[in-house]
Amino acid sequence: MSAKAVSKWETGKGFPDISLLEPLAAALGISVIGLLGGSAVQNRNRAANLQRSKLYVCPVCGNVIQAAGEAVISCCGVTLLPQEPENADEDHRIEVETAEDEC
């Protein structure tokens, strides 16, 4: 890849050959989806925190994917958005019971 070619890509006067997308993304250390989307999501290796946990559901196959923070998730060719939590109703509340000095 020449500097002239990259300059054309940056100014919108040209685009890389599709066969270069995967090696270009690898060289930049991002995913192809991140490259095409214009924003890179990088793993900063933070400790897992369930409050940062996000769930993604594929509308095509029904796969449920859990991520411990921000991520670009795709399944069946679809980029997935994180699911929003719903308020619990009476039938879906968490209950804690004590049994033999344990919860």
C-alpha positions as CSV (number, residue, x, y, z in Angstrom):
1,M,0.0,0.0,0.0
2,S,1.5,3.3,-1.0
3,A,1.2,6.7,0.7
4,K,-0.7,7.9,-2.4
5,A,-3.3,5.2,-2.2
6,V,-3.8,5.8,1.6
7,S,-4.2,9.5,0.9
8,K,-6.9,8.8,-1.7
9,W,-8.7,6.6,0.8
10,E,-8.5,9.3,3.5
11,T,-9.9,12.0,1.2
12,G,-12.6,9.8,-0.2
13,K,-11.2,9.9,-3.7
14,G,-10.7,6.2,-3.8
15,F,-11.3,3.0,-1.8
16,P,-9.1,0.0,-1.0
17,D,-9.6,-3.2,-3.0
18,I,-12.0,-5.4,-1.0
19,S,-9.3,-8.1,-0.8
20,L,-7.1,-5.7,1.2
21,L,-9.7,-5.1,4.0
22,E,-8.7,-8.1,6.1
23,P,-5.0,-7.5,6.0
24,L,-5.5,-3.7,6.5
25,A,-7.6,-4.3,9.6
26,A,-5.1,-6.8,10.9
27,A,-2.3,-4.3,10.4
28,L,-4.2,-1.7,12.3
29,G,-5.2,-4.1,15.0
30,I,-9.0,-3.7,14.6
31,S,-11.8,-5.8,13.2
32,V,-13.0,-5.5,9.6
33,I,-16.3,-4.3,11.0
34,G,-14.5,-1.6,13.0
35,L,-12.5,-0.6,10.0
36,L,-15.7,-0.2,7.9
37,G,-17.6,1.4,10.7
38,G,-14.9,4.0,11.3
39,S,-14.5,3.4,15.1
40,A,-12.3,0.8,16.7
41,V,-13.4,-0.9,19.9
42,Q,-10.3,-2.1,21.8
43,N,-10.1,-4.5,24.7
44,R,-8.5,-2.6,27.5
45,N,-8.4,-5.8,29.7
46,R,-10.3,-4.2,32.5
47,A,-11.6,-6.5,35.3
48,A,-15.0,-7.9,34.5
49,N,-17.9,-6.1,36.1
50,L,-21.4,-7.5,35.7
51,Q,-22.9,-4.0,35.7
52,R,-21.0,-3.3,32.4
53,S,-22.2,-6.6,31.0
54,K,-24.2,-6.4,27.7
55,L,-26.4,-8.9,26.1
56,Y,-26.9,-9.2,22.3
57,V,-29.5,-11.4,20.6
58,C,-29.3,-12.3,16.9
59,P,-32.7,-11.8,15.2
60,V,-31.8,-14.4,12.6
61,C,-30.7,-17.5,14.6
62,G,-31.6,-16.5,18.1
63,N,-28.0,-16.7,19.5
64,V,-27.5,-14.9,22.8
65,I,-24.1,-13.3,23.2
66,Q,-22.7,-11.8,26.4
67,A,-19.9,-9.2,26.5
68,A,-18.2,-7.8,29.6
69,G,-18.2,-4.2,28.2
70,E,-18.3,-2.3,24.9
71,A,-17.9,-4.5,21.8
72,V,-18.8,-4.8,18.2
73,I,-20.8,-7.9,17.9
74,S,-22.1,-9.5,14.7
75,C,-23.9,-12.7,14.0
76,C,-25.4,-14.1,10.7
77,G,-24.0,-11.0,8.9
78,V,-25.9,-8.6,11.2
79,T,-24.3,-6.1,13.5
80,L,-26.1,-6.4,16.8
81,L,-27.1,-3.7,19.3
82,P,-27.0,-4.3,23.0
83,Q,-30.4,-5.2,24.6
84,E,-32.0,-2.7,26.9
85,P,-33.1,-4.0,30.3
86,E,-36.9,-4.1,31.1
87,N,-38.5,-3.5,34.5
88,A,-39.3,-6.8,36.3
89,D,-43.0,-7.6,36.8
90,E,-44.4,-9.7,39.6
91,D,-43.7,-13.0,37.9
92,H,-40.0,-12.2,37.1
93,R,-38.5,-10.8,40.3
94,I,-35.4,-12.1,42.0
95,E,-36.1,-13.8,45.3
96,V,-33.6,-14.8,48.0
97,E,-34.4,-17.6,50.3
98,T,-32.5,-18.8,53.3
99,A,-31.9,-22.6,53.6
100,E,-29.7,-24.0,56.3
101,D,-27.9,-20.7,57.0
102,E,-27.2,-20.1,53.3
103,C,-28.9,-17.9,50.8
